[in-house]
């Protein structure tokens, strides 16, 4: 057959956001407590306290809607620009979990 098989071990860090970095992500979850945003394979949580105060959660529409302009809203699959506020790694090598907290409370252009 001619095949050669090697057992290989390696470590790879494909992507890790940094504190104060401004990123664009896709909203993958909306709840009263905040938003879940994905940037590649990294999940970011944006708590409701870090969402502009004029935006209110609508359970009927499962979105955050601006009280000043109802045409502005954040729902699933929306693209949001946010700033990374905290990055922490929990766990041990091989099973570490990346926890990222973000904010959209300001305008990040």
Secondary structure as UniProt FT lines:
FT   TURN            19..20
FT   STRAND          22..31
FT   TURN            32..33
FT   STRAND          34..39
FT   TURN            40..41
FT   STRAND          42..47
FT   HELIX           48..50
FT   TURN            53..54
FT   STRAND          55..58
FT   TURN            59..62
FT   STRAND          63..66
FT   TURN            70..71
FT   STRAND          73..74
FT   TURN            76..77
FT   STRAND          79..90
FT   TURN            93..94
FT   STRAND          97..103
//
